Amino acid sequence: MRQRLQTALLIASLVLGAFATSATAFGQQLNIKTHTLKNGMKIIVEEDRSIPNVAFYIFYRIGSRNERPGTTGLSHFFEHMMFNGAKKYGPKEFDRVMEAAGGANNAYTSNDLTVYQDWFPASALELIFDLEADRIRDLSFDPKVVESERGVVASERRTSVDANNFRLLLEQLQATAYVAHPYQWPVVGWMVDIENWKLEDLKKHFEMGYSPSNATMVVSGAVSATEIIKLAEKYIEPIPSNAPPPPVTTKEPPQLGERRLVVEKTAQLPLVAIGYHVPEAKHPDYYALQVLQTILFSGQSSRMYQRLVDKDQIALFVNGNSGASFDPTLFTIFTQPKSGVATDKVEQAIYEELDKVKAVVVTDDELQKAKNIQLANFYRQLKTINGKANTLGTYEVFFGDYNKLFTAADDYAKVTKADLQRVAAAYFTAKNRTVATLVPEKK
């Protein structure tokens, strides 16, 4: 048994070392050029001619954190509006023209960002620049389209949040865990705000959020930096920039004690969500928390799954995560007790597992396995032009420099068992947590 363990540790160490030492070599393999337009938009170009296609991303630094009471949900609303017509390409034309050229698109909104994604054959490159420039420069604010899309967003909120117990509980958790910071309101917005946005609110939000100086363009695929810069100078650079969103200076004050809330709703079984305040992506503890998250929640061999689902058999599932963010965020744990199991019993099992990490160092093989999982997932993202565009942009906006993705392997490798103990003790405390429970409503 001891020999097997030593062999496993040796293999894990070799794999981790290979990942770490390959990061620099991998970075050297990527053909990356950057350029900043006169209007302030930064462009990152990664040439990859393995396939004749292109992944084209624009990251706008505007999300729900840049809204205020009365305008919540506007960032998500513009994710819809950006596909509803501009000066040259009218309503529904963006999708039709792109698809006719063999392309596809998508978009997403978060607390921090609104991101637009285009995928297309390289032959359509200039057309895509024309499409993007049209909607950045001359987005239509036709009142009829605004009201139609307002109804679509309201319907989305009803179906994806109000009628979804999982998302509804997380929304309530977030609203309770934050008392000052704008992460307290949902990305989709509160229904009362969706119903009452004014046209002036929309125009002001668009003006500051979709300013070229508030965006980063990332292009990966069968392109050259020269042609991307030339097209950007032709189509994007003439678009003037406006003042960016005001800086978010509000900091969430330290939580002074556990917060609890109960949601009563029609359901077959209860749900439990627990949120702990943790730092933003640029914080030194980010990588340690990601490794600890893997040990606790990644797969059926994780500590929480083994305890709650396999051993005690008191929960149907359990997961936990925290993502990259501009400001301190929540590490959220979510679980559903089995029928007949009290929610406090599941809660207690979770707290006991968290306390074990604080009291006893994790094993060597657990640490190495977690690092290898994180690194494997990281490099898996970089195998495609789409993954590279997304990752380059993510590191540029959240970590302040896309080059930091090339030190990520080293950052994971530096995480120690003592680091895991330290961050668990610092953040997973009763004083720092908010607990939300969904209880099946009594008829």
Residue, then its C-alpha position, 0 to 999 in steps of 0.5 A: m500500500r505504501q509503495r502504491l501511494q509513493t508511486a501515485l505521488l511520484i506520478a502526480s508530481l511529475v504530471l504537475g511539474a510537466f504542466a508547470t514547465s510547459a506553461t512558458a513553452f506554451g506561451q511561446q507557441l502562441n502567436i499573440k499581438t496586441h494593439t490599442l486603437k485611438n479611441g481606447m479599445k484594446i485588441i488582442v490577436e492570436e494567430d492559429r491557422s490549424i482550421p480556417n475559422v475565427a473566434f471573435y470576442i468583445f468583452y465590455r466591462i459592464g455588468s449588473r455591478n454597474e447598475r443601481p436600484g431602479t435600473t437593475g437588469l439593464s446590462h442583461f437587457f442590452e445583451h438582447m437589444m444588441f441583436n435587434g437592429a442598428k442603422k445599417y443592419g435592421p432588426k434580426e439582420f445581425d443573425r441572418v447576415m452572419e448565418a448566411a456567411g456561415g457564422a454563429n454567435n452568442a452572448y452572456t452577461s454577468n455581474d461584471l461583464t457583457v461578452y459577445q461571441d462570434w464564430f465564423p469562417a475567415s472569409a467573413l472577417e470584414l463582414i463581421f467587423d461591419l456588423e459589430a461596428d454598426r451595432i456599437r455605433d448606431l444601435s437602434f432604440d426604436p420604442k416598439v422594439v424596446e417594449s417588445e424586448r422588455g416583454v421578452v426579458a420579463s418572460e425570461r425572468r419568470t421562467s428562469v428565476d421565479a419558476n426555478n427553485f434553484r435560481l430563486l434560492l441563489e438570488q435570495l442568498q445573494a440579496t441577503a449576503y450583500v448589504a452594500h455592494p451591487y452584487q446584491w441584485p440579480v443579473v437579470g434584474w428585479m421585475v419591478d425595474i424591468e417593468n419601469w426602465k425609461l428610454e433615458d436610462l437605456k441610452k445612458h447605460f449604453e453610452m457608458g457601457y458600450s464605449p470602445s474604451n470600455a471594451t477589449m476585443v480578442v480574436s483567435g484563428a486564421v487571421s493575422a494581427t496586421e489584417i485585424i488591426k487594419l480592419a479595426e482601424k477602418y470600422i471601429e476606430p472612427i467610433p468615438s469613446n464616451a466616459p466609462p461607467p463610474p468606478v464601483t467604490t462601494k466595498e462590502p463591510p465585513q459580515l458581523g454574524e451568520r445570516r439566515l433566510v427561508v424561502e417557502k415555495t412549492a417544491q417536492l424537496p427542500l434546498v440549501a444554499i450557503g454563501y461565504h464571502v471570499p476575495e476577488a480574482k486578483h487576490p493572492d488567495y484565489y488559486a488556493l481557493q480554487v484548489l480547495q474547491t476541487i478537493l471539496f467538490s470536484g467529482q464523486s471522489s471529492r470530500m463533500y460527495q463522499r460524505l453527504v452522498d456516498k457515506d451518510q446518504i443524506a443528500l441527492f447532490v452537493n456542489g460548491n464554487s466561486g468564480a473570477s470576479f472584479d470584487p469580493t464574491l461568494f463561495t457558494i455551496f448548494t445541496q438538496p437533502k434526501s426525502g425525510v432528511a432534515t436540512d440542519k443535518v445536511e448543513q452540519a455535515i457540510y460544516e464538519e467537512l469544512d472544519k476538518v480542512k481547518a484542523v488537519v492538513v490535506t493529504d499529499d495525494e489530494l493536493q496533487k490530484a486537485k492541482n492536476i485537475q485544475l491544470a488539466n481543465f485549464y489547458r483543455q480550454l486552450k486547445t481550441i480557438n474559441g477556448k483561447a479567445n475566451t481565456l485570453g479575454t478572461y485573464e485580460v479583464f479579470f487579472g489585468d493582463y492576459n500574460k498572467l495565464f502563462t503563469a497560472a500553472d506556477d500559481y497552482a503549483k505554489v499552493t501548499k497544504a498550509d495555504l488550504q488550511r489558512v484560507a479555510a480558516a479565514y473564510f469558512t467561518a460561521k460569522n462569514r456565512t449566509v444560509a438560505t433554505l427553500v422549504p416546500e410550502k404547506k398547502 
